[in-house]
Amino acid sequence: MTNRMKEFQNLKTPLFVPFITAGDPSLEATVDLALALQNEGASALELGIPYSDPLADGPVIQRASLRALKNGMSLEKAIKLVSDMREKGLTIPVIIFTYYNLLLQLGEQKFFELAAQHDIDGLLVPDMPFEESKELHEACLQHDLSFISLAAPTTSRERLKEIGRTAQGFLYCISSLGVTGTRTSFANDLDRFLENAKASSHVPVLVGFGLSSREQMQQFEGKCDGFIMGSAIVKKIEELGPELVNEETKDKAIAAFSDFLSKVVPVKKVYS
Amino acid sequence: MKTVYPDSKGRYGQFGGKFVPETIMFALEDLERGFLEAINDEDFKKDLEHELTHYSGRPTPLTYAGKLTERLGGAGIYLKREDLNHTGAHKINNAIGQALLAKRMGKKKIIAETGAGQHGVAAATAAARYGLECKVYMGEEDIRRQELNVFRMKLLGAEVIPVTSGTRTLKDATNEAIRQWVSAVEDTFYLIGSAVGPHPYPKIVKEFQSVIGFEAKAQYKEMHGGKLPDKVVACVGGGSNAIGIFAGFVNEDVKLVGVEAGGKGILTGLHAATMANGREGVIHGSLTYLLQSEEGQIQEPYSISAGLDYPGVGPEHAYLKFTKRVDYQCITDEEALEALNILCLEEGILCALESAHAVAQAIKEAKAMSPDENLIICLSGRGDKDVHTLFEQQKEEDSHDQ
């Protein structure tokens, strides 16, 4: 585990982990957005790699993927972009969110080399369930990367125990069935699911999928250690896209983005 | 040389597996349990056999293609007539099997993906027959190209849902069906159309299609005093008809040939020759050969036949190629069209464009074999659905001639 990730785990809760798609609306804007997220209290960043066939994602992130692919984004380029973020002052952990095929084609060895060179802290592969991920999980451990595991309301108690026992970084609890995207209701029995997740996990338990407002997050206060927010943020970026890529309107767009964040971030982190 | 696969993780060698979001893992486990229970249940087997016989019209004949054999002067050619099934193709074998399984598992709704609409029609048919609610996901582009099949599905009471993501074709329809399954996983059965997808789907589809191979084997043996054919040829898109007919012969001393769509030729880049030109990768939850960019973005395949137009291939085929048990070849659009015409003229059978790929390869193979030898072609479907394409093709050729 990197020092950044250790610090993350000791932060005051609730933790807040936003997701953005690398390369949307442009490579440069992705760097600025990451920094804005940190300034507004992000505890870590999930950097999504665009993929042609994002099986776990709803329309908002699908569209972001298409835009990013048109901008020539790739797994390798996204990892390299993190160095630009670090140079400009990003200190929170960065977790690379990629579908397995992109990782497979880049090669695991190459991925670990790049991750070390460019200060990556974690890896999340949404189409790699527990059973398929043992080797990659091990390899991440050896390379000081946190392999982020997911658990769903449909995950059995036994599986949840195993997943929780081996979880690194944080445990990503999916709040509702279905793909990513904002929604108004969550799975039944979510409280018990989170209770079980917390009981089985020695790392922070974060809730994600479908969260779009502070009010929604308040429902879960005390039942988890933090939140992941993707589609709501990506949607905002989609709205601001044209302004973000225009040199003249860029600053204004970032300010609007920060303003939006200040309204949804659960608690503003205080930097020591 | 009996092979035991897939293993408990759903792997065929390195291929296969379950590369899916955590949310549907429990559904795949549930499905595997339900499937294993069903195929070991005498009542289920009896029901399935009854439906295949009295509803779909099995067994389908094994037809000796005498005139075609004579014209080529090589090996004797036999046709396994899956085109004579209810709804006109082998697809119904699997749709009936999975729909009965859905019912046995207490599911009330099914969802399916479709490219050209053949599997959609089969799924809608089975849903009507067994009283299930049916939603079919179909790419917007395919809906436009296959208007009549869309209408057929609606006639059968299914809802056809346009898919607007990605390239709006079969691969995107499959993504969308999986996404929708994730959100409705508790009461919905995903009725997949080919021997692809995460474990246990490739195994389930093979089980329900293996009737083709076991029937063909018994029929051939009966005609030939217990002997086996020398070769079996089948077309491969996702690969369900091929895996079905190969199932009867893979553990025997019989040569197997799978035929992929070479489209306008491998060098043009316009093809669906996954095994000739793809690399190992993950699509729809399975590790297999895949048409993809260097970085791993999935590429859109091309073939004149919509049923072979898939950028991946079933994981068992990938394994059979890797172990060299099956010889995989490519046939171009042009070769397939020529073979379709020959079969029409010699045997009075208008086969599907997909099946015409197998016929074209079999013509090449038969010529190189001795008249003492015999081969079987899996004639996976009938060509009525392709008449419009053939008509357009003919018009285009005529205009070039003028």
Interface residues (C-beta under 8 A of the other chain):
Chain A: Y51 S52 D53 P54 L55 A56 G58 P59 Q62 L66 L69 S74 L75 E76 Y99 Y100 N101 L102 L104 Q105 L106 P126 D127 M128 P129 F130 E131 E132 L150 A151 A152 P153 T154 T155 S156 R159 I174 L177 G178 V179
Chain B: K9 G17 K18 F19 V20 P21 E22 T23 I24 M25 F26 A27 S165 G166 K171 D172 N175 I178 R179 V182 S183 A184 V185 E186 R279 E280 G281 V282 I283 H284 G285 L290 Q292 E294 E295 G296 Q297 I298
